[in-house]
Amino acid sequence: MKQILVILILVSLISQPVIANTERSFKIWVDVKLSQTGLLDFLLPRFSLKNNTKVEIVSKRTDSDLALGVSNSEPIFAMNFDKYGVLTINENHSAVFFIEWMRSGVVETAVAAFNALNGTTFLHISRDVQRVEIVFEGNATLGAKLAKQHCGRCHKVGQSESEFGIGSTPSFRALRALKDWDERMMSFYVRNPHPAFMRVEGISEEFDEERPATISPIELSIEDTEALQSYVSGLEPANLGEEVVYQ
């Protein structure tokens, strides 16, 4: 009876369709001029961590699954008079997904953060010429918890004006009332003074041991930053009064 049962199990396993164990990875060739800007060093870790995909940069274009920085293809980035496009070399599902990711609003926000960090003027070119409204889709509940835990040291982070904060530091509601609040939130972790005591796993550089943080360091994941962004987006903007008009 046991032998018959074992045979039935083996037959059942053999009859099942074979599912290919496709590794989520691809190889990319990057134009030297684009590589030297450091933009890809800023973007690739974000993609790899978020999508659990290994990206290998290769020196030969013929060894890659896609090439980035190709002048005769549809552009994704532009800097000064240079436009950088992407070209598929080999069929690879992860590479194709990466191309779509590169055209998304997520990368638009990341490029804005890179510009703020390096003082560069990279532009993100999407198929839609009109500016897309930025929507933060993180976990707002987690964001509220993180804001009180970390940001509350300096900022008033909630709806209540009775919260304590450093007088010279704007509240989250005041920041939310600014016209460029979304751009500020996209790149808050690279805006001073945050880099001195805050880092994002997989994106920020390690803290300099010769320049220790003056306060307890804060280490965030990408999901944490998205949660904070989502939380702030849901706050009611403070009434800052009318704009000053110069005569």
Long-range contacts (C-beta under 8 A, 24 or more apart in sequence): 22-93, 23-54, 24-51, 24-52, 24-53, 24-54, 24-94, 25-53, 25-54, 25-55, 25-56, 25-94, 26-53, 26-54, 26-55, 26-56, 26-65, 26-66, 26-92, 26-94, 26-95, 26-98, 27-55, 27-56, 27-57, 27-58, 27-63, 27-64, 27-65, 28-55, 28-56, 28-57, 28-58, 28-64, 28-65, 28-66, 28-67, 28-68, 28-95, 28-98, 29-57, 29-58, 29-59, 29-60, 29-61, 29-63, 29-64, 29-66, 29-67, 29-68, 29-89, 30-57, 30-67, 30-68, 30-69, 31-67, 31-68, 31-69, 31-70, 31-84, 33-69, 33-82, 34-68, 34-69, 34-77, 34-84, 35-69, 37-79, 37-120, 37-122, 38-114, 38-118, 39-77, 39-111, 39-114, 39-120, 39-122, 40-68, 42-110, 42-113, 42-114, 42-117, 42-203, 43-102, 43-107, 43-110, 43-111, 43-114, 45-202, 45-203, 46-110, 46-202, 46-203, 46-222, 47-98, 47-101, 48-202, 49-201, 49-202, 49-222, 50-222, 51-97, 51-101, 53-94, 53-97, 53-98, 55-98, 61-89, 62-89, 64-89, 64-90, 65-89, 65-90, 65-92, 65-94, 65-95, 66-90, 66-92, 66-95, 66-98, 66-99, 75-125, 76-102, 76-103, 76-124, 76-125, 77-111, 77-122, 77-123, 77-124, 77-125, 78-122, 78-123, 78-125, 79-120, 79-121, 79-122, 79-123, 80-121, 83-125, 103-127, 105-132, 105-134, 105-135, 108-132, 108-134, 109-134, 109-186, 109-187, 110-186, 112-183, 112-186, 112-187, 113-186, 113-187, 113-189, 113-190, 115-187, 116-187, 116-190, 116-191, 117-187, 117-190, 134-182, 134-186, 135-233, 136-182, 136-185, 136-226, 136-229, 136-230, 136-232, 136-233, 137-226, 137-230, 138-223, 138-225, 138-226, 138-227, 138-228, 138-229, 138-230, 138-231, 139-223, 139-226, 139-227, 139-230, 140-227, 140-230, 140-231, 140-233, 140-234, 141-227, 141-231, 142-223, 142-224, 142-227, 142-231, 143-227, 143-228, 143-229, 143-230, 143-231, 143-232, 144-231, 146-220, 146-224, 146-227, 146-228, 146-231, 147-172, 147-228, 147-231, 147-232, 150-218, 150-220, 151-228, 153-215, 158-235, 159-235, 159-236, 171-238, 172-232, 172-235, 173-235, 173-236, 173-237, 173-238, 174-238, 174-240, 175-232, 176-232, 176-233, 176-235, 176-236, 176-237, 176-238, 177-237, 177-238, 177-239, 177-240, 181-232, 181-237, 182-233, 185-228, 185-229, 185-232, 185-233, 186-229, 188-225, 188-228, 188-229, 189-220, 189-225, 200-224, 200-225
